[in-house]
Amino acid sequence: MNYISTRGAEAEGVSSAYAIKTGLASDGGLYMPRELPKIDLDYIKALAPLTYPERAAKILSLFLDDYTYEELLEDAEGAYSEKKFIPSPAPITELDGGRYMLELWHGPTSAFKDMALQIMPRLFVRALRKCNESRCALILVATSGDTGKAALEGYRDVDGTKIKVFYPINGVSRVQKHQMQTQEGGNVSVVGIVGNFDDAQSGVKKIFSDTEFSKELSDGGVFLSSANSINWGRLVPQIVYYISAYCDMYKSGAISLGDKIDVCVPTGNFGNIFAAFIAKLMGAPIGKLVCASNKNNVLTDFLTKGEYDKNRDFHATISPSMDILISSNLERLLYILLGHEKTAEYMRKLAADGKYKLTDEEFKLVSEHFVGYYTDEDECRATVKRTYENINSLIDTHTAVAVSAAERYACDHKAENKMLVVSTASPYKFAADVLDSLGGKKPENDLLAPSELEALTGVAIPAPLSSILEKTAIHKDVIDREEMMASVKEFALG
Ligand SMILES: *Cc1c(COP(=O)(O)O)cnc(C)c1O
């Protein structure tokens, strides 16, 4: 299997190791496998008795054919050990009315990004060796909060790498900020940006596309790579938990083998839900993909009208990891459904005008699989409260966006399939807003919100979070967008 750009360059293809090493294709497109591997019900049946790391190694080996199964198993066992994911990597709980919740936040940073970022650095270091790369890799990350911390945890003190994270100084929760500012490790840098997530992301993209700057770094023995979900190494581990969840629902008797499930995913950069789409295309019995957005509802509009238009106000919401107006992985969807010429054309339009519109025929291809809903702030808070009071499930604000979307989807459609709602963060990561939603009083210092929420609900704070709350901040720099490149240079070569 080899990897090609969504926009058509490098038509001869590159290896999976190379795609993981570089992140972005040379024409600015995203890497995709030339063909998707297929699985059937027998495959799922055979996977069901295995552990999560075994399932992961099997599924990853379908995509990463220049890694041996033994390498992948070693990486998966290291990444998804019982010490790191407590009690397990991707448990499913039953909500009500045929709805189930896939909890992806039991890892070291209490958000679903750990599912990819615990294993990706391992795949990445192997990729460097497989590509005979001797330069130091500088992982450059723009984050709306969760990616940054998860990437820092994944890459800290990994040989041959450095990691630098930019986050919008007022666009992440207090707990998220504290998690990043207290990061330990000899190869890490964390810097706040005056602006929002899109500012941080476009700043990083600009640095990546500056060839002169790359040359300068390279002369100093450093090259840039990304840990954002534009990197295939981020995406491929996410396919695993959808297939694994299907195995678990089958094993528990929630569904019979072959029954379709619908999936509802709280969405920002379109990475998580896109992984579910890949699982579906591979042959996992998945019906509709419900794309749940917050008030930054650019994807809801796209999925209801076929027009992507980022020219709109940006809202800072209580689900900040989804405050995104440019959902990068949508490009991969366009590529799969429309091919690279169309994708390149629409991406040019997006860059020039901030928008593009699908033809009716193209839009039909999209709506066959996807439907979009968005949840405003009041409804989000009400959903946190309702879900806690009615079914005794304490969920975070991102998960609430999805729970609300799933409820409305069930109302609007004759729901025949069981619905799997994806839960992407521990409620304690967004404790102040969860507390507020439940009618508790927000403490003056947001860092005290977790213990107050714990006192109110009796649900324990996850261990990794409670230990961080006691640490003091060490990374406190805040800079303007224009200073990002200089800051990268100093960290890389200084
Ligand atoms: C990153 C994140 C999302 C959005 O995921 P995408 O893959 O960017 O769509 C949703 N919820 C939480 C808690 C996140 O950290």
PDBQT file of the ligand as one rigid body, heavy atoms in Angstrom, charges set to zero:
ROOT
HETATM    1  C1  LIG A 501     -10.114  17.427  19.481  1.00  0.00    +0.000 C 
HETATM    2  C2  LIG A 501     -11.398  17.271  20.190  1.00  0.00    +0.000 A 
HETATM    3  C3  LIG A 501     -12.607  17.186  19.485  1.00  0.00    +0.000 A 
HETATM    4  C4  LIG A 501     -12.679  17.318  17.980  1.00  0.00    +0.000 C 
HETATM    5  O1  LIG A 501     -12.077  16.243  17.308  1.00  0.00    +0.000 OA
HETATM    6  P1  LIG A 501     -11.689  16.374  15.768  1.00  0.00    +0.000 P 
HETATM    7  O2  LIG A 501     -10.983  15.135  15.448  1.00  0.00    +0.000 OA
HETATM    8  O3  LIG A 501     -10.824  17.584  15.671  1.00  0.00    +0.000 OA
HETATM    9  O4  LIG A 501     -12.963  16.548  15.016  1.00  0.00    +0.000 OA
HETATM   10  C5  LIG A 501     -13.768  16.965  20.203  1.00  0.00    +0.000 A 
HETATM   11  N1  LIG A 501     -13.745  16.875  21.551  1.00  0.00    +0.000 NA
HETATM   12  C6  LIG A 501     -12.614  16.973  22.252  1.00  0.00    +0.000 A 
HETATM   13  C7  LIG A 501     -12.669  16.890  23.730  1.00  0.00    +0.000 C 
HETATM   14  C8  LIG A 501     -11.401  17.160  21.603  1.00  0.00    +0.000 A 
HETATM   15  O5  LIG A 501     -10.275  17.253  22.306  1.00  0.00    +0.000 OA
ENDROOT
TORSDOF 0
